[in-house]
Amino acid sequence: MRVAALYDIHGNLPALEAVLEEVRTAGVDAVVIGGDVVPGPMPRECLKRLLELDPPAHFIHGNCERAVLAQMAAPEAGAATYWGTASGRPLPEAIERGMRWTARQLYPEYEGVFASWPRTLQLEIDGLGPVMFCHSTPRSETEIFTRLTMEDRLIPVFEGLHVSAVVCGHTHMQFHRTIGAIRVVNAGSVGMPIGQTGAFWALLGPDIQLRRTGYDLTGTAERILATEYPQAADAARDLLQPPSEEEMLQLYSTAELQ
């Protein structure tokens, strides 16, 4: 089996379509959607496209699917907790507006779809053996780690999994490293990358390839700005000028494994 791993699409339909065209020509046997399909400017369109893939895609949920589910259950402002978890912390106001808008676009049609997605998935991949897919870490959708996180902090997270590799996302920056005996890959972000423009994903089998797909950024920014997504201006700006990797690594270092 050869697998394409697509993470953190965030409602960016043109980026998704460009990646799926490359996936089609790559001869994959399966596509794994690694969470955070939403929120974003074109959430219904992205979900519809993904749910119509043939063969059907494998899905796992990200922190944002959980947050959108929480907004579906409690649509009034301030009712849902941070990222849909039980932490009790409220979402920042701007992010909550985007989550509420996304929930309104998708409810009730996609509520059951999100609720059915598991936290992790394991597949047997040619040349690699058993590979686990998760959004952030095998134990959490929200934990943050990067290519710079000290290995001794990560070994307890990944030890005892009985897989050859783990594929994750969440931080929107690609990397490939080894933690203990396990290869750990961040597939990057299809729709909201950090550090470089383009759409990022991973191809697995018989080895691991980190891939970047180019597409029409200016046209996509215009399409985003034409939507009613509350954070459309920010999304269009970051598409054309992504935050720097150095800036985000510094920011993430203050929240590792939280």
N, C-alpha and C positions, 0 to 999 in steps of 0.2 A: 504494500500500500504506500502511495505517495500522497502527502497531505499539504494543503495550503492553509496557513494560519493567519486569520484576519482579525485584528483587534482594534478597539477604540475608533470605530467608524464615525461616531458622533454626528449622525444625520447628514453627512457629506456625500450626497448621491453621486456627483460626478467623479469624486475620488474612488468611490466603491465601484462604479462601472468601469473605470479605467483598470483597476486591479483585477476585476473579474475577467476582463478581456485577456489579460496576461495569464491568469490562472487557467483559462480555457485552453490556451496554447501550450501550457506547461505539462499537460498530460497527467493531471492529478486524479486520484481516485476518490478523494474526499476533501471537503472544506470544513474547517473548524472556525466558528465565529466566537471569539474569546471574550465577549462582554463589552459593554458600553457602546452598543449600536446607537443608543440615544443617551442624552438629549442632543439636539442639534436642529438645524434649520429645515431639514427634509426627512423627518422621522418616519412618517407613514410610507413614503416612497422607498426608503432604504429597507424597511422591514418587509414590505411587499416583494421587493426584488430578491431578498435573501430567502424568504419562505418559498419562493417559486424555483429555486435552484434545483437542477436535475444533474446528478443525484442530490437528494436532500442534504442540506448542511447539518452539521452537528453544532449545537449551541450550548454555551455555558453563560451564566449571568455574571454581570459586573456590578460594582457598587451603584452605578447609575440606574440600572434596571430595578434594583431594589429601592432606590430613592423614588423613581417614577411610580412604582407600585404603591409606595407609601403615600404619594400624592393622590393616587387614584382612590385610596381608601380614606384619605382625609384631605379633600381638595381645598379646604379653606386655608388661608395664609397662616403659617406658623404652626400648623398642626402636626406636620411630619418631623421626625427627629433627623439628626445628621446622617446623610446618605442612606436614610431608611433603616438605620440600625437602632439598637436600644441604648445608644450612648447618651441620649438625652440632650445633646447639643443641637441647637437649631441650625438649619442651613443658612449660610450667608444670604442676604435678601436678594441680591442679583441672581445668584445661582438658583434660589428657590423659585423665582419668577420663571426661569427657563424650564425648570422641572415641572411646574404647574402648567405652563403652556404646552409642553410635550405631553403631559398626562391627558390634557383635554383633546389633543389631536388623536390619541390612541385609545382612549376609553370609550366603550367597554370592549371593543373588538380584540385588543391585544393584551388585555389584563391576564387572561388565562394562559396566553402564550408565554409571557414573561414568567408567570408563576411556575410554569412547567420546566423551566431551564434549570439544570443542576449547577452546583458550585464547581465541580471538577469533572473531567472526562479522561479516560485512558484508552489509547489506541495502540495497536501493534503496527509499527512502521518499518518498512523494508530498510535494512541496513542499520537501523537504530534499536530495534526491539521495542519494549513497552515505553510509551511516552505519555506523560500526564500533561493535561492542559488545565490551567487555572487562570483566573483574571489577575490576581496580584501575587498571592502565595497559596500553597495548598490548604492553608488553614484560615484564610481571610480574603475578602474582596477589597479590603481597604489598606492593608499594610504596604508601606513604601520601602523599597530597597532599590539600589542602583548598581551600576558597574563598579562603584567605589566603596560600597558597603563592605566592611571587614568580614572576611570569611568566617571567623570564629563566632560572629553574631548570627550568621545564616545557617551554620551546620545544624543547630537544633531544629530549624524550620524544615530542612530538607532530608535529614537523616531518616532511615527506616522506611522510605517510600517504595522500595523495590521496583524502581523504574530506572531507565538509562538516562532519561532527559525529562526536563520540565519546561514547558513553554508558558510564558506569562506576558502581561502587558502592563496596563494601568499608569505607568509613568511616562508613556509616549516617547521613549527613547530606546532605540535598538541596542542590544549588546548580546554577547555570547561569552559565557565564562563557565568555569567548573567550580562546583561547591562540593567538597568531599569527593565522592566518586560520580557525582551526577552533573551532567551538562545542563546548564540553565540558560535559557534563551528568552530575551525580550523581543517580541515580534515588531515592536514599534507601533505607531498609530497610522491607520489608513487615512483618517479624516482630519486629525488635529495634531500634526507632528511638532516636535521641539527640535530646534537647532538647524533644521534644513527643510526646504520646501519639498513637496512631493507626497506620495502615498507609500507607506512602509508596511511590509508584511514579511512572512517567513515561509520558505518552502522546505519541507522535510521529506527525506527519503531520496536516495540512500544515505545522504549526509544532510547537513543543515546549511541552508543558504539564507542570508538576510537580503531581502530584495527591496528596491525602491522603484516606484512607477511614476513617471511624469505625466502631467495632464494640464489642461488649460486652467491656470490659476486665476487669471484675470476674469475670464468668463464665469468661473465658479464663484468668485467674489461678488460679481454682479448678480448672479442668481440668488446668493445668500441674502444680499441686501434687499432683494425684491420680496423676500418672505416676511412674515410677521413675527418671526422668532425674536424674543426680547433681547437676546444677546447677538443679534445679527451683525452689528457694526464691529463688535469685538472679534467675532468669528471670522469675518472677512479680513480684518486687519492681521490677525494672527496667521491666517492662511498665506498671505502675501509676505509677511515678515514674522516668522515664528520666533517665539522667545528663544534666547540663546541657551545652549546646553549648559554652559558654565553657570549662568544665572539660576537655572532650575536645579542643577546639581547642588548648588549651595543652599537653595531653599529646601530641597528634599532632605539634605543632611540633618536638618533640625527636626525632622519628623520620622526618621528611620524606624521601621518596624512598629509604628503606632497605628 
